[in-house]
Amino acid sequence: MSLSQTTTDRCLSSSDIPWVLDPPERLLEQADLLCMNERELLAYCTDLQQEAQSLRQLLHVSVAQLADLTVQQRQQLRQTRERAAA
């Protein structure tokens, strides 16, 4: 049996056609993407890249803030231990 036969003989699953399970808003977004011309698609991709960059920056700031909190908590714990030992 060739690979093409096994591919065509098997049944389709929902993972083969994921858009069937998407909410209507997602379907509209996908339809809009299909209708975009090259310039619109490039602008859309650029917007997505900028949004991704903004999210990365926010994540970096959040991680840095979390690290600062951890340092502050360690300092407070150390001070509490020192007071308890005194």
Secondary structure as GFF3:
##gff-version 3
##sequence-region A 1 86
A	DSSP	alpha_helix	3	9	.	.	.	ID=ss1
A	DSSP	three_ten_helix	18	21	.	.	.	ID=ss2
A	DSSP	alpha_helix	24	35	.	.	.	ID=ss3
A	DSSP	alpha_helix	38	85	.	.	.	ID=ss4
###
